[in-house]
Amino acid sequence: MNYLNIDFLSDNTLEAAKQLLGVEVVTEINGEKTSGFITEVEAYLGLSDRAAHTFNGKVTKKNAMMFEPYGHIYVYTMHGHNCMNFVTTTDRPEGILIRGIEPHQGIDIMKERRGKETDLTSGPGKLTKALGITRAEHNGAKINGDTLHVLPGRNPAAIEETKRIGIDNKEEAVDYLYRFIVKGNPNVSRFKGKPGINNGWQ
């Protein structure tokens, strides 16, 4: 299996976030394979980013995985939903929240896990449920390990940079353009309008 080389996660988190768009993330859980192409991400820049779980550098049981080097995932729960981050850098507690994917492999399994036929993966809690990822079982899992791996996928025709979602009380961090989406792809949070040609892929 030719897994994607993830060394691009080792340094610049903002650039890595853009590079993740189009990457195929694959899970193999209880013998069931599911996957999707990443359509939406948010970068969190650690100590100086008020919206990051590691702002000011305090290590807790919840955020400890963010202080580890890149190469694994950090899963947290919010409002009962699991949210998956790819940890970045070797020396800073930074990461990239995976907010949306376009379903590819195992779509019937995703539908069963989600209990619905449509809108399976257009949000961080939706996609983890579709992929079978939970904090209890997968926090700290290797990115290219037994449960989850990444493959070269598709190329965005255009990348849109916007403000992050759901951080209204984080002062100046509210205005950072750290959310990146495949422009025109409907598998993103709060999508409006018509999908782009080829769903925004080249």
HELIX and SHEET records of a PDB file:
HELIX    1   1 ASP A    7  SER A   10  5                                   4    
HELIX    2   2 THR A   13  LEU A   20  1                                   8    
HELIX    3   3 GLY A   46  SER A   48  5                                   3    
HELIX    4   4 PHE A   55  GLY A   57  5                                   3    
HELIX    5   5 ALA A   64  PHE A   67  5                                   4    
HELIX    6   6 ILE A  107  ARG A  114  1                                   8    
HELIX    7   7 PRO A  124  LEU A  131  1                                   8    
HELIX    8   8 ARG A  135  HIS A  138  1                                   4    
HELIX    9   9 GLU A  171  ASP A  175  5                                   5    
HELIX   10  10 ILE A  197  GLY A  200  5                                   4    
SHEET    1   A 6 ILE A  73  MET A  78  0                                        
SHEET    2   A 6 HIS A  81  THR A  88 -1                                        
SHEET    3   A 6 GLU A  94  PRO A 103 -1                                        
SHEET    4   A 6 GLU A  32  TYR A  44 -1                                        
SHEET    5   A 6 GLU A  24  ILE A  29 -1                                        
SHEET    6   A 6 LEU A 148  LEU A 151 -1                                        
SHEET    1   B 6 ILE A  73  MET A  78  0                                        
SHEET    2   B 6 HIS A  81  THR A  88 -1                                        
SHEET    3   B 6 GLU A  94  PRO A 103 -1                                        
SHEET    4   B 6 GLU A  32  TYR A  44 -1                                        
SHEET    5   B 6 ARG A 179  VAL A 182 -1                                        
SHEET    6   B 6 ILE A 159  THR A 162 -1                                        
END                                                                             
